[in-house]
């Protein structure tokens, strides 16, 4: 089922890395955008900018004026960037406020940023391993930090709001997201020096342009209901074969499929089936790292 093309999209967290990419993608498509940001940012390609907290229902109601779809990205993006209580409560409060107010306003298409971190693996202070690889949406979660717990709550909120208000809510489980010559290059070099530093993330990544496109597909492709989907590049950032990395860092984890070369250890078939999503941008590592 294909939804009608949105005419105006509210983007929360619009001044962030992914938010700016989403705004640029919408502009390229000729779609008007309202940007909700915590602090004034005059350089955003949006037709309207609202300054305020995405967890404040009154601010959200104002930002929703004239909107027919929502991309919710506003969040504290890691568990160590505030107190544990603040990370959990602020992130989940914003997701609830945005989806509840959108539903009450008659908006029936929304995408929210979940995270690979919902698995519990990336920020764990204990030694954790996935139940199997490639991981998929049925993977048992092993949450030990407030950020991951918040994403688990966000996904439950998405399911409840889709049932409560009708329409479609897509929760994208995003891996590490970056630009080719900036965050991705730095991360790839880090994994070359210390492959173990990427074991919790399964060395996964996504180009920010693909993240923005996945958001658009989430607004326009799925039928009604809640859809929780992994999206990722089809390879890894570490300059080593995936199987060798798994042998070293996750040696006892069952493998449900062959992972030749530097194949991603995330199964994204559900995103392909529901959204028609295929990653278009692959990080090309420094040849010296691959030698």
N, C-alpha and C positions, 0 to 999 in steps of 0.2 A: 504494500500500500504506500503510495507516494503522497505526501502532504502538499498543500499549496505552498508556493514560494513566499516566505515572509516578506513583508514590506518594510517593517521597522523592528530591529532587534535590540533589546537591552543587553548590554555586556557589563557584568559586574567585574570588579578587579581589572578594569580596562586599561590601566596604566602599567600593568605587569607585562612580562615577556609574552605570555600566550595571549593576554588581552589585546595587546597592540597588534599581534599577528592576526587575531580574529577581526579587529577593526579594519585592518588593511585588506583582508580577504573579502569582507563585506563590501568595502568601497570598490574593490575590483569587480564585484558582481553587480554594482549599482544598487545595493541595498542600504537604506538609511539606518543609522545606528544611534542609540543613546548610550553614553558611557557613564557608568557609576563608579566614582573613584573616591578614595579617602581624602586626597589632597588635590588642589587645583592643578590641572595639567592642560595647558592651552595648545599643546602640539598634537593632540589626538585627532585622527581623522573621523570625527563624529559630528553629526548634525546637532546634537545636544549633549551637554556635559552636566551631570548632577554630582555635587560633592556631598559625601556623607557616608555613613556606616551601613553596609549591606545587611547588618543585623537589626537595623532600626526600621520597623514596619512602616512608619510614616514616610521616611526617606524613600523606601522601596516603592510605596504607593505613588509617590510623586514621580519617580523615575519610570514607572510603568505606563505613564500617560501616553496613549497612542501607540503602544507596543503590541505586537502580535506574536513574539517569540522571545525566549530568554536564553542567554549563555551565562551561566553562573560560575565565575572563576575566583571570586574574592575569597581569600583565606590566608591565614598564617601558614606559610608553606613548609614548615618543618617543626618537629617537636621541641627543639632547643631554642627557638626564637622568642619564646615567652615562657611563663610558668605553665606547668602541665594543665592546671585548671583553665587558664586563659586560652591555650591552644584548643582544648576540647570544646569549651563552652562558646567561645567566639565563633569558631568555625561552624559548629553545628547550629548555633542560633542563626547565623547568616543563611545557611542553606534552608532552614525551616522558614525563615521570614520571606526569602525570595520566592520559594515555591508556593507557600501559602498565599501570599499576596498576588502572585501571578495567577494562581488558580481562581481566586476570588474575583480577579479582574477579567476573567474569561480567556486568559492566555492558555492555550492547550498544547504548546510545543516548548520544551525546555531541554537544555543540555547542562549537566553539571560536571565539574571536574572531580572525579574520584582519582585514585592513584594506585600504582603498583604497590605502594606502601601499605595498602589495606591488607595485603598478605601477611603483614607482620614482620617480614624478613629484613627490609632495608635498615630500620632504626633499632633493631633488637639489641639489647645489652647481653643477651644470652645466646648460646650457640643454637641456631635454628636452621632447618633445612626444609625445602618444600617436600610435600608428600610424594610428588612425582614431577617429572618434566617430560615434555613441555607443559608448563602450567596453563590452566584454562580457568574459566569462570566457575567450575565446580571444585576448585582447589580448596581444601579446608584452610581456614584462616587461623593465624597464630599471633594474634594481636598482643603486644606488650607495651605499647607506647601510646600517648594521648592523641597524636596525629593520626595514627592508624585506626584507633578506636573511633575518632571523629569521622573518618572516611567510611567506616563500617556503619555508623549511625546515619551518615548522609545517604548511603545506598538504601538503607531501610526507609528513610524519609522520602526518597524518590519513589519507592514502591508504594508507600502510603498515599502520597500526593497524587500519583497516577490513578489510584483507586478512588480517592476522595473527590477529585475534580474531573477525572476523565482526561483524555488526551495522552500524549506521549512524553515521558521523561527518560532521557538517556544519561546514564552515568558512565563516563569514559574513564577507565582505569589507565591513566597515563603513566608511562615510565619517566625517566630523566629526559627532559625536553631542553633543546638548545639550538643555537645557530652554528653553522658549520665552522666558521673561523673563530668562534669564541668559546662557549661552554662545551661544545662537543669536542673541539680540539684539545682543550685542557683536560677533559675527562678521559679521552683516549690515551693521552700521554701518561696520565695518572695510572691507568690500568696497565700500561706497558711497564711502568716501573714497579707497580705493586698489584698484580692481578687479584689478590685476595680482597682488595678494597672494593671490588665490584661484585663479590660473590653474593651479597645480600640482594642486589638488584638484578642478578643473573646477567650482568654486563649489558643490560638493555638500554635502549634510547629511542627517541623520536625527534625528527627534525620539526622545528616549531611551525613550519609551513604545513606539514602534514597534520600537526595537531589542530591547526586552525581549520583545515579542510575537513577533518573528522568532526569538528563542531558543527560545521555547515551541514554535513551529511546527517548528523544527528537531529538537526532541525527539520530536515526535508524528507528523509527516507522512511523511518520506522512507522508502523501502525501504532494504535493505542496501546498503552501499558508501560511498564517500567522495563528498561533494557540496560543491563550491566554488562559492559564490554571492555575487554582488553584491546588496546591499540598499541602498536610498537613497530619499529623498523624490522625488516625481515633478516637483519644480521645483528651482530653485537659490536660494541665499541672496542672491546679488548682485541689486540692484534694477535690472537692465538686461537687455535681451533676450539670450538665450543666443547667438544667431547673431552679434550684434554683438560680444559678448565673444570668441567664437571667431575672428571676422574680425581682431580686434585682437591677440590673444595667441597664437592657434594658426592663423595664416592659411593655412598650406600643408597642414593636416591634412585628409585626405579625410572627407567626411560621407556616411555610409551611410543616413541617414534625415533627414527634415526635423525641425527642432527649433524649433517655433513658440513665440513668447512667451518665457517663462522656463523652458522645459522642461529637465529634467535631461539631462545628456550621458552618463548611465550607463544602459545597457540592463539592466533588471531582469526581463526576461521569464523567465529561467531560475528565479529565485526564485518568480515567480508560478506557473510550471508545477510545480516540485518541492514548494514549501511552501504554495502558495495564498496567498502574501504580497502584500498591497497596503498601501501606507502609508496610515494613517488620520489623521495629524496633519501639517498644513502650517503652516510658519511664516508668520505674517502680519506683513509688514514695516511699519514706521512709514510712514504715507502720505507724510510729508515726504521720505522717501528715494526714493519712487517718482515724485515730481512732476518 
